[in-house]
Structures are given as C-alpha cells and as structure tokens.
Amino acid sequence: MKFRLLFVASLTLMVNAGYAEVAFPEKQPENGNFNRPIPNQVVDVSPPGFSWWRAAPRGEVSYRLSIDSDAGKPVYVSKLQKDPVYVPSEVLAQGEYVWRVEAVNKQGETVAIRAPQAFTVADDALDLPWVDPKTLLQRVELEHPRLLFPKAQLGEVKKTLKGERKLAFNDLKAMADTALTMELMVKPDFDKYDIEKEYPARRTAYRASYLKFTDVYTQGMTPLALVYLMTGEEKYGLAAKKHLLHVLDWELEGIGSLDEGFDEIGLRIARTAAQGYDWLYDLLTEEERKAVKKMLLARGDQMLNRLKGRDYLNFSIYSHDGRLPGYLMEFAIVLAEEERTVEWLDYALKAWLTVYPHWGGSEGGWAEGVHYAMSYNDRFITPLQSLYVATGYNLWNKAYLRNMRHFLTYAVAPLGEVIPFGDMEHNPVSNYAGDLYSILTFHALNYGDAKARWWAEQYKDQRMNTRRLGAMHRLIHPDAIGSKKPNKMPQDKLFSGIGWAALHSDILNPTSDVMLLFKSSPFGSVSHSHADQNSFAIMKGGKALAHPSGARFPQHFSPFHVEYTRQTLAHNALLINGEGQIDRDATATGGIVDFHSTEHLGYVVGEAERTYGDRLDEYQRHVVMIRPSVVLIIDDMAGPVPFTVDWLLHSKEAMHLDQGKQRIDSTRGDEKMRTYLLAQEELEFTVSNRWPVDPKKDYPMVETPVPANEWHFSAHSGSQAKQKVIAAVMLIADKGVYPDVEMTRKGGKITLSGQVGGDHWEAVLQLNSQEKNSEQLLDLWYQTAEEGLPETIKIP
C-alpha cells in the first residue's frame, strides 16, 4: 500500500502542475468542514460518509470518489458529484481501504487528484449505505400522522399510555393543560430598532421574543397537538390549532426570516410548524391545510436555499445551520407527496451522513459544550426517529449518536454548579436537569442501555425543569427497561474528536466525586467555543473549586461576553506576555496528544502553542489525577524569544493567598482546595473580585441581575525566559481534611509522596528547563498494598 500511496500522491502533483488554478486544499479553508473519514480511521459504519474540500469554486468542477482495497483492487467508483461529499450505496466488507477524489472539469478531464487516505472498516461495523431519497419517501404512509407515531402504529402506542408510557404521557399532558389558556403570541417587532444605531435594544427585544416563542410553541402548541393526537380531546387540538394558524402571515423575510443574526423566530417556526400540521391534520379544514402546506413549502425551500447559499456541505461551521438538515428531514416526511421534498431529503441525508454534526466527535462529544450538546440532541431526536419509523432508514447507527450519552455522563457532574466549556458554561446543571433526564432516558431506551437509564434517574425529580421537548421524547419508546447502577465503570474518558477529557475520583458517587474536566480542542475558538485551550475545571461533589469565569450576559456577543467571558482571561489557563489566546479563529487550535487511565491514576496532556500566535513554539499542559484527591498540573513552554507567564485560577468564593509559601487556599461551601505553585522563580500573586468588564456595558436597559462577583487569581512570572515550567500541586480536602502529601525541593527538583490507605505513591518533578532534557519532567509511580507492578506516569 505504501508504494501505491506514493505513486498516487506523485500523480496529484503532476496533474495539478498543469492546472494551477484547481487544487485540493492542504489545510482546512476558513469555515470549512472536517474531512471524513480521518486518515487511518477505523470506522464502525459501512460504508462511511466521505467529505473533502472543494478543489475549485462551486460549479467549476465535479468530483469522482474511488475506493480501492489495500491490495490496490478497485472496489467502488462513484458517478460525478457536484458537492464535496459522497455516501456509497454499497456496504464495504471488513478490511483496509484507500480512498481518493478526482476533480473533473466540464470537458470531462481530470484536473486534480486529492491525496489518497487509508481507512479501515471494523469487523462489527453497522450497515448504513446510501438509499435514494425518492425511494425512502415512497415508503412514507399517505395518511397522517407521519412524524414519530405513524398512523399504522398509533393504536398500539395509545394502549401503553396508562402503562409503559404513563409517566411520560402524564408529564406531557401536564404541559398541555398549562398551555390550554395560553394567549396568542403578539407578533414580534424587534425589527423596529435600527440595527446600526440601536443594536443592543434590538438584540434585547429579539431575545425576549424568541424565548416567548419557545414558551408558546415549543412548550405550548407542540404538547397540545400531541396530546390531542393521543387522546382525541378537541380542547387540546383546537388550542394548538389557533397557535399554528396564527403564524401563517408571519413573513418569510423580516421577523420570521432565516437571516443570519436574527433567525431564531424563523428557526422556531421551522421546528414546530410541521409537527403541528401533521398532528392536527384531521382537525384542519381543507382550506386551512392548503394554507399551512403553502407556508411549509415556502419555509422548506427557504431552509434548503440557506444551506445551498452557504454551501453547507463545504462550509459547515455555522452553528445555526446545523438545525436545518433535521428540520428539512421532518418537512420532507410530512410533505412526502410533494415532488420538491426529494431534493430536501437528498440534501439533509448527505449532510447527516458526511459533515454533520460538524461539532460532534465519533466518541459522542460536542465541541461547543454541554449546553449545545443538549440543545442539538433535543432538536434532532424527532427528525431522526421519524425518518426511521416512516422509512426504516436508521441514522441512529451513526457513531456519534450511539456514543453521545457517554458525553452526558462523563462530562457532566450531576450536582455541578457549572457545565464547562463554551457558552452557557456558567449555568448550574440543575438548569438542565429536565433535558438530561429526557435525553438520557430516550437514548437509554433507544439503545437498550440500563446503565444510561440509571444515569437519567439522577435527574428524575427535576424532570419538568426544561424549556424543551423532553416529555415528548420520553413518550417515543415504552419504558420497558430497568434502571441499573453499574457495579464499576472506568473513571476517566477521552473524547478525542473534540479534544476533551474527563477525570474522576469516584464517578459513581456524585456527592463525593472529584471531577476534573480538561479541554484542548481541534475546533479552535469559534462559534460557541472560547479561547480556552488547555484550560481545566475542578468540582468536588459538584461544588466548583476551579471554574471558568464570566457569563453570556446579558446577550450573546454583548461586550461582557465578547471582551471577557470568551477570553482566556476568564479561564483557568495561561496568559503569555500578558495576552491570552487568539479568539474567533478556527486555526487557534489545541489538541490532546496523550491520555491514559489506570485504577488510581488519570493522565491527559494537551498542546496549545498555536493558540498564542508567534509567542510560543511549544506548549504542553500535563494533567495528572492521583485518586482520590491530588491533582498535578504541569505547564511546559518554550518560545522564540523570552516571555512572561500569568497562571490563572478562578473561584466563586474568596481565595486566601500565601505569597511566601506560594500557596492558594480556595473554598466553595464546605469543600476546600489548596494549591501550591512551583516554578524556577517566586511567582507574584494577585487576586481581585471585580469584573474586568462591566456586565451591563452597552446594555443599561437590561433588568436581569448582573452576575455575582467572583474571585480571579493570577500568578505572574516576572522574569523573561525562552523556556519555562510551572507546576501546580492541588490538594482537595475530604470532609475538611487535606490529603497528607510530603513535598521536598532541591534546586529545580521536587519530590512528592503520599499515602492512600495502604497504598503509596511518589513523584519526582524537574522544573529546570535546562535540565529537563536530560531528566524526565515527571516520574510518578503508584504502588498498591497488594503485590504487583506499580502504575506509572513518565513524562520525558
């Protein structure tokens, strides 16, 4: 295979030499998709979806995908494609393959060849070949309803409303009962404010309007329509119908548009209107059906035009665009008899099988953070499940979907005061309890996972604390599996696709668990992600001992959000020469380069020198958890010229500093953490409890209380040097008692040792950068009371 790859790569250069204007990019274009499968990936669906970057502006060339076996035998060749994505219609057998793409001009000549890449189909890969969208839509029943509960299955579902679906239905009905008296929403008028002169006022009115729409339609009309479908009681259907018909004259432009920046009303109409039409179908007159269908057809075309206009299959980074493939799928099913829906479903499926979710990793992580993981999973349950029950096409086989429940177990502390990382990370987990309960319950039932069902039960008492459609999603499957607490599970989890790692001391006991979340992400500092690579957060029993600071207050892209909350300054990270990482840049990336987990040790290392521009040549942050309550964080940096460092830490309560001992004591409620900082020099400590940016800057009209002041610590290395090592030894108390750790220092060498029950551990840390090339940066071993080899971590 090696000879073949070199030969084809050489061919690429020769072909491109004659057509300099046509070439496959070697680096990700601005806002570009992620090429998939990644080099040498072992894929667990067959065939995988393929995506690459355009070799020329859209329309100038077409693309042909070829797949060969590792022996060089042709396996599959596609027809010419207009878009830089493709899904084969044939299942590939287990084995190794090579794929490449040709760019073909209008004369039929090959003008560029993408460098070949290898991938492997796992022996247990699930089948997910392309099926023609027209064929799929021909499988959709002619009768309504079609979404979630097709007419042919509805009778059986109704039989379980007092049995295996009782809890979910009762919760849904309670929402509908509350919504019965809900007034019609006044048509928003946020566009009366001049976008240039009155932007803060416009944004404030806009936010209030889309939150109101969520209350009236997502939590009002939708449960009303579904309860009518399940019970036939007209009071629910008539109440839902008045809301559905009310938006018929809300123009596609203006307040109801999909214009970027103010598109939430249009997106929320797209989310709820097709469901209302489908579930209220027999309650609508023929004239009303025609009117609603006309509106749905127009909005379906509008969604497709937005995706095509953006060239979403090539430029898939825009967050709000990610809702549209799912909504188009719903629209296509509800209006399956309409000819144009074939094109809707074709585009939606291409996106779902290749570039979507842009922010999701195959291990189930979501790079924009936990808030957005829940938001988008909540949005696409209905379209994916509706496609499956209506056509038999099972997108639930995708690796991301099969694994996302693990992200919500490892990266979320059930009692957590914060949900790092990204926008909305300042919110407590209790704000999302209903979402977590419903999403985890759905996935547990969907995949038959009793352990995930147990995780969901952590939030059961708060299940109605939501603005989303949780009760509806819990109604989809009969609750026919038990809740089983795992006897044991790995303490740590890596989500390499998004660059996150979660380390735990006792994951199955949230009231005492020490959770450390670490981020070093290949997604950069764009969209809802922050300039926070190589940052960390620590919680004990959910109490935030080290957390990201700030808030998305009072608006997305307000000065407080942009100038502080998004910045490195607001995170447990480093400033170099007094400056943070590059913000709003997809190329300002980090990456996790090593991870391993044993019974008593968790270890992860991220590299993030690219995030600081030309200030650093190398930067690795090593994070070690010695279970249950010792954390080591080691920053190893080198730059082209001498630099200074500020080591940052944030706390919700006052920190007590001891400059002489280089010690910081921080508390949160009855939990305590003591941090010792170790460097080649004495670091200068400062702390403040004032926001560096006024939370209400430019938004004096906002009545929402400003975020409570927090504490912001910095340790400054005043001397400049081309290489620096800073280490933090963090001790987390258990019932008020710190772990017993002995620490001795001789020059730049630090020796640490401690006891855990009958076990013993010892670590040797080398701080002197000029010596660490000949000695290990860290040499750690953990010996259990039983005989056997020690667990070790060695950092060269």
C-alpha positions in Angstrom: 0.0 0.0 0.0 2.9 2.4 0.8 4.1 2.3 -2.8 0.6 2.9 -4.2 0.1 6.0 -1.9 3.4 7.5 -3.0 2.5 6.9 -6.7 -0.9 8.5 -6.4 0.5 11.4 -4.4 3.0 12.0 -7.2 0.2 11.8 -9.8 -1.6 14.5 -7.8 1.4 16.9 -8.2 1.8 16.2 -11.9 -1.9 16.8 -12.6 -2.0 20.0 -10.5 1.1 21.3 -12.2 -0.9 21.7 -15.4 -3.9 23.2 -13.7 -2.6 25.5 -11.1 -6.0 27.1 -10.5 -7.5 23.8 -9.5 -6.1 22.1 -6.4 -7.4 20.3 -3.3 -6.5 22.4 -0.3 -3.9 21.0 2.1 -5.3 23.0 5.0 -8.8 23.5 6.2 -10.3 26.5 4.5 -11.9 29.2 6.6 -15.2 27.8 7.9 -14.6 24.5 6.2 -15.9 21.1 7.0 -13.8 18.3 8.6 -12.7 15.8 6.1 -14.0 12.4 6.9 -13.0 9.6 7.4 -9.9 11.0 9.1 -6.6 9.3 8.0 -6.3 5.7 9.1 -9.6 5.9 11.0 -11.3 2.6 11.9 -14.9 3.2 11.0 -17.8 1.3 12.6 -20.4 2.0 10.0 -20.2 0.7 6.5 -19.8 2.5 4.2 -18.6 5.6 5.9 -19.7 9.0 4.6 -16.9 10.8 2.7 -16.3 14.6 2.8 -13.4 16.8 1.5 -12.8 20.4 0.5 -13.6 21.8 -2.9 -10.7 22.0 -5.4 -12.3 24.9 -7.2 -15.2 27.3 -6.8 -18.6 25.7 -6.8 -19.8 24.7 -10.2 -16.4 24.8 -11.9 -15.5 21.1 -11.4 -17.3 17.9 -10.4 -15.9 15.1 -8.2 -15.4 11.3 -8.6 -14.7 9.2 -5.5 -12.8 6.0 -5.9 -12.3 3.3 -3.2 -9.6 0.6 -3.6 -8.8 -2.4 -1.4 -5.4 -2.3 0.4 -4.1 -4.6 -2.4 -4.9 -1.9 -5.0 -8.1 -3.6 -6.4 -10.9 -1.1 -7.3 -13.9 -1.6 -5.1 -16.1 1.3 -5.7 -16.3 4.3 -8.1 -18.9 7.0 -7.8 -20.6 8.9 -10.5 -19.6 12.6 -10.9 -20.9 14.7 -8.0 -21.4 18.5 -7.7 -20.8 18.6 -4.0 -17.7 17.6 -1.9 -19.5 14.8 -0.1 -20.5 11.3 -1.1 -22.0 8.2 0.5 -21.6 4.9 -1.4 -24.7 2.8 -1.9 -22.9 -0.5 -1.3 -21.7 -1.9 2.1 -18.0 -2.4 2.3 -16.8 -5.6 3.9 -14.4 -5.6 6.9 -10.9 -4.6 5.9 -8.5 -1.9 4.9 -9.2 0.6 2.1 -7.8 3.6 0.3 -10.0 6.5 -1.0 -9.2 9.3 -3.3 -11.2 12.0 -5.1 -10.7 13.3 -8.7 -11.7 16.8 -9.7 -13.1 16.7 -13.2 -13.7 19.8 -15.4 -16.6 20.4 -17.8 -14.8 18.8 -20.6 -14.5 15.5 -18.6 -10.8 15.9 -17.9 -9.3 15.1 -14.5 -7.6 18.3 -13.4 -6.7 17.4 -9.8 -6.5 14.4 -7.5 -6.9 14.5 -3.8 -4.0 12.8 -2.0 -5.2 9.2 -1.1 -6.0 8.3 2.5 -6.4 5.0 4.2 -9.3 3.8 6.4 -10.4 0.5 7.9 -13.9 -0.9 8.2 -14.3 -2.6 11.6 -15.4 -6.2 11.6 -18.6 -5.3 13.6 -19.4 -2.2 11.5 -23.1 -1.4 11.2 -24.6 -1.1 7.7 -25.5 2.4 6.6 -25.4 2.6 2.8 -27.0 5.4 0.8 -30.6 4.8 -0.2 -32.2 7.0 -2.9 -34.4 9.7 -1.1 -37.2 9.2 -3.6 -37.3 5.5 -2.6 -37.4 6.5 1.0 -40.2 9.0 0.6 -42.2 6.4 -1.3 -42.3 4.4 1.9 -44.0 7.1 3.9 -47.6 6.4 4.6 -50.1 8.6 2.8 -52.2 9.1 6.0 -51.3 11.5 8.8 -49.7 11.4 11.3 -46.3 10.6 9.9 -43.9 12.1 12.5 -42.8 9.9 15.5 -46.1 8.0 15.6 -47.3 6.9 12.1 -50.9 6.2 11.7 -50.4 2.4 11.5 -48.5 2.4 14.9 -50.6 4.9 16.7 -53.1 2.5 18.1 -50.5 0.4 19.8 -48.9 3.4 21.3 -52.2 4.6 22.8 -52.6 1.3 24.6 -49.5 1.9 26.6 -50.4 5.5 27.8 -51.5 4.1 31.2 -48.7 1.6 31.3 -45.1 1.7 30.0 -45.6 5.3 28.7 -47.6 6.6 31.7 -45.0 8.8 33.3 -44.0 10.5 30.0 -47.6 11.0 28.9 -48.7 12.4 32.3 -45.8 14.9 32.1 -46.7 15.8 28.5 -50.4 16.2 29.5 -49.4 18.5 32.4 -47.6 20.7 29.9 -50.6 20.7 27.6 -53.0 21.5 30.5 -50.9 24.5 31.4 -50.9 25.7 27.8 -54.7 25.5 27.3 -55.1 29.1 28.5 -52.0 30.4 26.8 -52.7 33.6 24.8 -51.7 34.0 21.2 -48.2 35.4 20.9 -48.1 39.0 19.9 -46.1 39.2 16.6 -42.6 40.4 17.4 -41.5 43.8 16.4 -37.8 43.8 17.3 -37.0 45.0 13.8 -38.4 48.4 14.7 -35.0 49.2 16.3 -32.3 50.4 13.9 -29.7 47.7 13.6 -26.8 50.2 13.4 -27.9 52.8 15.9 -30.0 50.7 18.4 -28.3 47.3 18.2 -28.4 46.5 22.0 -32.1 47.4 22.1 -32.8 45.3 19.1 -30.9 42.3 20.5 -32.7 42.6 23.8 -36.2 42.7 22.2 -35.2 39.9 19.8 -34.1 37.6 22.7 -37.3 38.3 24.6 -39.3 37.4 21.5 -37.7 34.1 20.8 -37.9 33.0 24.4 -41.6 33.8 24.4 -42.0 31.8 21.2 -40.4 28.9 22.9 -42.9 29.1 25.7 -45.9 29.4 23.4 -45.0 27.0 20.7 -42.3 24.5 21.9 -43.9 24.2 25.3 -47.4 25.1 24.3 -48.6 24.3 20.8 -46.5 21.2 20.4 -47.6 19.3 23.5 -51.2 20.5 22.9 -51.1 18.9 19.4 -49.5 15.7 20.6 -51.9 15.2 23.5 -54.8 15.8 21.0 -53.2 13.1 18.8 -53.1 10.7 21.7 -56.4 11.4 23.2 -58.7 12.9 20.5 -59.8 15.5 23.0 -60.7 18.5 20.9 -59.9 21.1 23.5 -56.2 20.3 23.1 -56.4 20.3 19.3 -58.3 23.5 19.0 -56.0 25.3 21.3 -53.0 24.1 19.3 -54.7 24.9 16.0 -55.1 28.6 16.9 -51.4 28.9 17.5 -50.5 27.1 14.3 -52.7 29.3 12.1 -51.5 32.4 13.9 -48.1 32.3 12.2 -49.4 31.9 8.7 -49.0 35.6 7.9 -45.6 35.9 9.6 -43.5 36.8 6.6 -40.5 34.8 5.5 -38.5 37.9 5.5 -38.2 40.3 8.5 -39.0 38.8 11.9 -39.8 35.4 10.6 -36.8 35.0 8.3 -33.7 32.9 8.4 -31.5 35.9 8.1 -28.3 35.3 10.0 -28.1 37.1 13.3 -31.8 37.3 13.9 -33.1 34.0 12.7 -34.4 32.4 15.9 -38.1 33.1 15.2 -37.8 31.6 11.7 -35.9 28.6 13.1 -38.5 28.0 15.8 -41.4 28.2 13.3 -39.5 25.6 11.2 -39.1 23.4 14.2 -42.7 23.4 15.4 -45.0 24.1 12.4 -44.5 20.8 10.6 -45.3 18.9 13.8 -48.5 21.0 14.3 -49.6 20.4 10.8 -49.0 16.6 11.0 -50.6 16.0 14.4 -53.6 18.3 13.8 -54.2 17.3 10.3 -57.7 15.8 10.8 -58.7 18.9 12.7 -57.8 21.3 9.9 -60.3 22.2 7.1 -59.2 21.7 3.6 -58.6 25.4 3.2 -56.5 25.5 6.3 -54.5 22.5 5.2 -53.7 24.3 1.9 -52.7 27.4 3.7 -50.4 25.6 6.2 -48.9 23.5 3.4 -48.1 26.6 1.3 -46.3 28.1 4.3 -44.4 24.8 4.9 -43.4 24.5 1.3 -42.1 28.1 1.3 -40.1 27.6 4.5 -38.7 24.2 3.3 -37.4 25.9 0.2 -36.0 28.7 2.4 -34.1 26.3 4.5 -32.7 24.5 1.5 -31.7 27.8 -0.1 -29.9 28.9 3.0 -27.9 25.7 3.1 -27.1 25.8 -0.6 -26.3 29.5 -0.4 -23.9 28.9 2.4 -22.5 25.8 0.6 -23.0 24.0 3.8 -21.6 20.7 2.6 -18.3 22.5 2.2 -18.6 25.3 4.8 -20.3 23.5 7.7 -19.0 25.6 10.7 -22.0 27.8 11.2 -23.9 26.7 14.3 -27.4 27.6 13.4 -27.2 26.0 10.0 -26.9 22.7 11.9 -30.5 22.7 12.8 -31.7 22.8 9.2 -30.8 19.3 8.0 -33.0 17.8 10.7 -35.9 20.2 10.1 -35.7 19.6 6.3 -36.0 15.9 7.1 -39.2 16.5 9.1 -40.6 18.7 6.4 -39.8 16.1 3.7 -41.7 13.4 5.6 -44.7 15.5 6.4 -45.0 16.6 2.8 -43.7 13.4 1.2 -46.2 13.6 -1.7 -44.7 16.8 -2.9 -42.1 16.4 -5.6 -39.6 19.0 -4.3 -39.2 17.1 -1.0 -36.9 14.6 -2.7 -34.4 17.4 -3.0 -34.9 18.4 0.6 -34.3 14.9 1.9 -31.4 14.4 -0.5 -29.5 17.4 0.9 -30.4 16.6 4.5 -29.2 13.0 4.2 -26.0 14.0 2.5 -25.3 16.4 5.4 -26.2 13.9 8.1 -24.1 11.1 6.6 -21.0 13.2 6.0 -20.3 16.6 7.6 -22.9 16.6 10.3 -22.7 17.1 13.2 -19.8 19.4 12.5 -19.3 19.9 16.2 -19.6 16.3 17.2 -16.9 13.7 17.6 -17.4 10.0 17.0 -17.0 9.3 20.8 -20.1 11.4 21.4 -18.6 14.7 22.4 -19.9 18.1 21.3 -17.1 20.8 20.9 -19.4 23.8 21.6 -20.1 22.4 25.1 -22.7 20.6 27.1 -25.4 23.3 26.7 -25.2 22.9 22.9 -24.9 19.1 23.0 -28.3 19.0 24.8 -29.8 21.7 22.6 -29.0 20.0 19.3 -29.7 16.5 20.5 -33.1 17.7 21.6 -33.7 19.2 18.2 -32.8 16.1 16.1 -34.5 13.3 18.0 -37.8 14.0 16.2 -36.5 14.0 12.6 -34.2 11.0 13.1 -36.8 8.9 14.8 -39.5 10.0 12.3 -37.2 9.0 9.4 -36.7 5.6 11.0 -40.3 4.8 11.7 -41.6 6.2 8.4 -39.0 4.7 6.1 -36.9 2.2 8.0 -33.7 4.2 7.4 -31.7 4.0 10.6 -29.4 7.0 11.2 -29.2 6.0 14.9 -26.4 3.7 13.7 -24.1 6.7 13.4 -21.2 6.5 15.9 -21.8 10.0 17.3 -25.4 9.2 18.1 -24.6 5.8 19.6 -22.0 7.4 21.9 -23.4 10.8 22.9 -25.0 9.5 26.1 -21.4 8.8 27.4 -20.6 12.5 27.0 -23.5 13.5 29.2 -22.4 11.0 31.9 -18.6 11.7 32.0 -18.6 15.5 31.2 -21.4 16.5 33.4 -21.3 16.4 37.2 -24.9 15.7 38.3 -24.7 18.2 41.2 -22.5 20.6 39.2 -22.6 24.3 39.7 -21.2 24.8 36.2 -21.1 23.0 32.9 -17.7 23.7 31.3 -16.8 24.6 28.5 -18.2 27.1 26.0 -21.1 29.5 26.0 -23.5 29.0 28.9 -20.8 27.1 30.9 -21.7 29.4 33.9 -25.0 27.7 34.4 -25.6 25.1 37.0 -26.6 21.5 36.0 -29.9 22.0 37.7 -31.0 24.3 34.9 -30.7 21.4 32.5 -32.0 18.6 34.8 -35.1 18.0 32.7 -33.1 18.0 29.5 -30.6 15.5 30.9 -33.3 13.2 32.2 -35.2 13.2 29.0 -32.3 12.9 26.6 -30.5 10.2 28.6 -33.8 8.3 29.0 -34.5 8.4 25.3 -31.0 7.2 24.4 -31.2 4.5 27.1 -34.4 3.2 25.7 -33.3 3.6 22.1 -30.2 1.6 22.7 -31.4 -0.7 25.5 -28.9 0.6 28.0 -30.0 0.1 31.6 -26.9 1.9 32.9 -27.7 5.0 31.0 -31.2 4.7 32.4 -29.7 4.8 35.9 -27.8 8.0 35.0 -31.1 9.5 33.8 -32.7 8.7 37.2 -30.2 11.2 38.9 -32.4 14.0 37.4 -35.8 12.4 37.6 -37.2 14.7 40.4 -36.3 17.7 38.3 -37.6 16.4 35.0 -40.0 19.2 34.3 -37.3 21.8 34.7 -36.9 22.4 31.0 -37.8 24.6 28.0 -37.5 21.7 25.7 -39.5 18.7 24.4 -38.3 16.1 26.9 -41.7 14.6 27.8 -42.4 14.1 24.1 -39.1 12.3 23.6 -39.7 10.1 26.6 -43.0 9.1 25.0 -41.4 7.7 21.9 -40.4 4.4 23.4 -42.2 2.3 26.0 -40.2 2.5 29.3 -39.5 -1.2 29.3 -36.0 -1.5 30.7 -34.9 -1.2 34.3 -32.5 1.2 35.9 -29.3 -0.5 36.8 -26.4 1.2 38.7 -23.2 -0.1 37.2 -21.0 -2.1 39.6 -18.0 -0.4 38.1 -17.0 1.8 35.2 -13.8 3.4 34.0 -13.1 6.6 36.0 -11.8 8.6 33.0 -13.0 9.2 29.5 -11.3 10.8 26.5 -13.4 12.5 23.7 -10.5 12.8 21.3 -12.7 14.1 18.4 -13.4 17.3 20.3 -10.3 17.4 22.5 -11.9 17.0 25.9 -11.0 14.6 28.7 -12.9 13.9 32.0 -11.1 12.5 35.0 -13.0 11.4 38.1 -12.1 10.1 41.5 -15.4 8.2 42.1 -17.7 8.7 39.2 -20.5 6.5 40.5 -20.8 8.6 43.7 -21.6 12.2 42.5 -21.8 13.6 46.1 -18.1 12.9 46.7 -16.6 12.7 43.3 -13.8 14.9 42.3 -14.3 15.7 38.6 -11.6 17.4 36.5 -12.6 18.4 33.0 -9.8 19.4 30.6 -10.0 20.9 27.1 -7.5 21.1 24.2 -9.7 21.2 21.1 -9.0 21.0 17.4 -12.1 23.2 16.8 -10.4 26.4 17.8 -12.1 29.5 19.4 -15.1 29.9 17.0 -18.8 29.7 17.3 -19.8 29.0 20.9 -16.3 27.8 21.9 -14.0 30.1 23.8 -10.3 31.0 23.7 -9.7 28.4 26.4 -7.4 25.7 25.1 -5.5 23.7 27.7 -7.9 25.0 30.4 -9.4 23.0 33.2 -12.3 23.0 35.7 -12.4 21.1 39.1 -15.6 20.2 41.1 -15.9 18.2 44.3 -19.4 16.8 44.8 -20.5 19.3 42.2 -19.0 22.3 44.1 -16.9 24.5 41.8 -13.4 24.7 43.2 -11.9 25.9 39.9 -14.2 27.0 37.2 -14.5 29.1 34.0 -15.5 32.7 34.9 -17.9 35.2 33.4 -21.3 34.5 31.8 -23.0 35.1 28.5 -24.7 38.1 29.9 -26.9 39.8 29.0 -26.7 38.8 25.4 -24.7 36.7 23.0 -22.0 39.0 21.7 -22.5 41.7 24.3 -19.3 43.4 25.4 -19.2 41.4 28.7 -19.5 38.2 26.7 -17.0 39.2 23.9 -14.4 41.2 25.8 -14.3 38.9 28.9 -16.3 35.7 29.1 -14.9 34.4 25.7 -11.4 35.4 26.5 -8.5 33.3 28.0 -8.5 35.8 30.9 -11.8 34.2 32.1 -10.5 30.7 32.2 -8.1 28.6 34.2 -5.4 28.9 31.6 -2.2 31.0 30.8 -1.5 34.5 29.6 1.7 34.9 27.6 3.3 38.3 27.8 0.1 39.4 29.4 -2.1 38.4 26.5 -4.5 35.4 26.1 -5.1 33.1 23.2 -6.4 34.2 19.8 -10.2 34.5 19.8 -12.7 33.8 17.0 -10.2 31.8 15.0 -10.7 28.2 13.8 -7.0 27.8 13.4 -6.2 28.7 17.0 -6.4 25.0 17.9 -5.3 22.8 20.6 -5.1 19.0 20.7 -4.9 16.1 23.1 -1.7 14.3 22.4 -1.7 11.7 25.2 -4.2 10.1 27.6 -4.2 7.0 29.7 -6.2 5.9 32.7 -5.4 3.3 35.4 -7.3 2.3 38.6 -5.5 5.0 40.6 -4.1 7.4 38.0 -5.6 9.5 35.3 -3.4 11.4 32.8 -4.0 13.8 29.9 -1.8 16.2 28.0 -2.8 18.9 25.6 -0.7 21.1 23.3 -1.8 24.6 22.5 1.1 26.7 21.2 -0.8 27.6 18.1 -3.4 29.5 20.1 -0.8 32.1 21.2 0.3 33.1 17.7 4.0 33.6 17.5 4.6 33.9 21.2 5.2 30.2 21.8 6.9 27.5 19.8 5.9 24.7 22.2 3.3 24.5 25.0 2.1 21.3 26.7 -0.1 21.2 29.8 0.1 17.8 31.6 -2.7 17.0 34.0 -2.5 14.1 36.4 -5.1 12.9 38.9 -3.9 10.7 41.8 -7.1 9.4 43.1 -8.9 10.4 45.1 -7.8 13.9 45.8 -4.4 15.1 44.4 -4.1 16.9 41.0 -0.8 17.8 39.3 -0.9 20.4 36.5 2.4 21.0 34.7 2.9 23.6 32.1 5.9 23.2 29.9 6.5 26.1 27.5 9.1 27.4 25.0 9.1 30.5 22.8 11.2 32.0 20.1 12.1 35.0 22.4 11.9 35.4 26.2 8.4 35.7 27.6 6.4 36.1 30.8 3.6 34.0 32.1 0.4 34.6 34.1 -1.1 31.4 35.6 -4.8 32.0 36.2 -7.4 30.4 38.6 -11.0 31.4 39.2 -13.2 30.7 42.3 -16.7 31.6 43.4 -15.5 32.5 46.9 -12.6 34.4 48.4 -9.2 32.9 48.0 -6.5 33.2 50.7 -3.0 33.7 49.4 0.4 33.0 51.0 3.0 34.6 48.7 5.9 33.2 50.7 4.7 29.6 50.6 3.4 30.1 47.0 0.1 28.7 48.2 -3.6 29.5 47.4 -6.4 28.3 49.6 -9.9 28.3 48.0 -13.2 27.1 49.2 -16.7 26.5 48.0 -19.2 25.9 50.7 -17.8 23.0 52.8 -15.4 21.9 50.1 -11.7 23.1 50.1 -8.7 23.1 47.8 -5.1 24.0 48.5 -2.8 24.8 45.6 0.9 25.1 45.7 2.6 26.7 42.7 6.2 25.6 41.8 8.4 27.4 39.3 12.0 28.4 38.8 11.3 31.7 40.4 8.9 33.1 43.0 5.6 34.0 41.3 3.9 37.3 42.1 0.4 36.7 43.4 -2.6 39.0 42.8 -6.3 38.4 43.3 -9.4 40.5 42.6 -13.1 40.1 43.0 -14.1 42.7 40.4 -15.3 42.0 36.8 -12.7 43.5 34.3 -15.6 44.5 32.1 -18.9 46.0 33.3 -21.5 43.2 32.7 -24.1 45.8 31.6 -21.8 47.7 29.3 -23.9 48.9 26.3 -26.9 47.3 27.9 -28.1 49.6 30.6 -31.7 48.8 29.9 -31.4 45.1 30.9 -33.2 44.4 34.2 -31.8 40.9 34.7 -29.5 40.9 37.8 -25.8 41.1 36.9 -23.7 38.0 37.6 -22.4 37.8 41.2 -18.8 38.8 41.6 -16.2 36.0 41.5 -12.6 35.8 42.5 -9.8 35.9 39.9 -6.3 34.9 40.8 -3.1 35.4 38.8 0.5 34.2 39.5 2.9 36.3 37.4 6.4 35.1 36.4 8.1 38.4 36.2 11.4 37.3 34.7 11.5 36.6 31.0 12.9 33.4 29.6 12.7 31.3 26.4 11.7 28.2 28.4 9.5 27.9 31.5 8.0 25.2 33.6 5.3 25.9 36.1 3.7 23.1 38.2 0.6 23.2 40.4 0.1 20.7 43.2 -3.6 20.8 44.1 -4.9 19.1 47.2 -8.7 18.6 47.5 -10.0 18.1 51.1 -12.2 15.2 52.0 -14.6 16.2 54.9 -12.4 19.1 55.6 -9.1 17.1 55.7 -6.5 17.6 53.1 -4.6 14.5 51.8 -1.2 14.0 53.5 1.4 14.9 50.9 5.1 15.4 51.7 7.0 17.8 49.4 10.7 18.5 49.3 12.7 20.7 47.0 16.3 20.6 46.0 17.1 23.2 43.3 14.7 22.6 40.5 13.9 19.0 41.6 10.7 18.5 43.5 9.9 15.2 45.3 6.3 14.5 46.3 5.0 11.5 48.2 1.7 10.4 49.7 -0.4 7.6 51.2 -3.8 6.5 50.2 -4.9 3.8 52.6 -2.3 1.1 52.4 -1.1 2.4 49.0 1.9 4.6 48.5 2.8 7.0 45.6 5.8 9.1 44.8 6.6 11.7 42.1 9.8 13.4 41.0 9.3 16.7 39.1 12.0 18.6 37.3 11.4 22.3 37.0 14.6 23.5 35.5 14.1 23.7 31.8 17.8 23.5 31.0 18.0 20.2 32.9 14.7 18.6 31.9 16.1 17.5 28.5 18.4 15.1 30.3 15.9 14.2 33.0 12.2 13.4 33.0 9.8 16.2 33.5 7.8 13.9 35.8 8.4 10.4 37.1 5.4 9.1 39.0 4.7 5.7 40.4 1.8 4.4 42.5 2.2 1.1 44.4 -0.9 -0.6 45.8 -0.8 -2.6 49.0 -1.1 -5.8 47.0 2.0 -7.1 45.3 2.4 -6.4 41.6 3.8 -3.8 39.2 3.2 -0.2 40.1 1.1 2.2 38.0 3.3 4.8 36.4 3.4 8.0 34.5 6.6 9.1 32.9 6.8 12.4 31.1 10.0 12.9 29.1 
